[in-house]
């Protein structure tokens, strides 16, 4: 009945795209109690030779979780999430989460799905923000 | 081992070091809603008890990665860079620090009334070379997050990478402490 049972190895989840602007970064900094100047302070950034505030990389982990859960439903539990940071992402850029099913194991009471994931920056300066990345999600049957 | 430029004996002696931080209060529903709002995650299991129960949960839960941000367990003050969270304050001269990545293993959701403790340890330090031959120090730390019942909610393995800024590997080799 549920969407997840229709997934097969090789299927790609709907991409999750998000434009992250300075107010979103300030909100995330507040929500995580992380007031590091790297994420908002122009004078500090200039002293480091960085042109634009840097998005906190941990937000990409939160976005991958969001993508997996939105695609698989509220009963989905993300059991494992692994990612490596590849490139910095700057205020105002748009990222897209891309996740593809690599394995699927069914038992009597659960379906365990594995994913290859990536977070890419889209637009003029397209590049990989986070990758390689992977996730394991457990779904009750 | 004598080829190590960044990994001094003083640094290596810190492998195994631990640090623990316990939140001064429960996570709270407002913190959960704020995080979900800031991320833009509209999953109702974070904000609506009815939706959470319909999903088989006891009530609203915290987004999984929320508890891995250590700043929330600190009482201040922030440092000059504005940072409040956990740091090992490793002294790696003439290097640039970047975050390598994280591996999160979640065992259960955190709930609004959970009081979280983060148990950090330095698991390993390894010196390697970049593809261009530049020395880099890879520091692997682990944080285990538990609730007030000592149940593990998440294990976070994190890598920090210190890359040498010295013009040549040899030039960076000034006497270790």
Interface residues (C-beta under 8 A of the other chain):
Chain A: X18 X24 X27 X28 X30 X31 X32 X33 X34 X35 X36 X37 X38 X41 X44 X57 X58 X59 X61 X62 X63 X65 X66 X69 X70 X73 X74 X75 X77 X78 X79 X80 X81 X82 X83 X84 X85 X140
Chain B: X31 X34 X35 X37 X38 X39 X40 X41 X43 X44 X45 X51 X52 X54 X55 X56 X63 X64 X65 X66 X68 X69 X71 X72 X74 X78 X81 X82 X83 X84 X85 X98 X99 X100 X101 X102 X103 X104 X105 X106 X107 X109
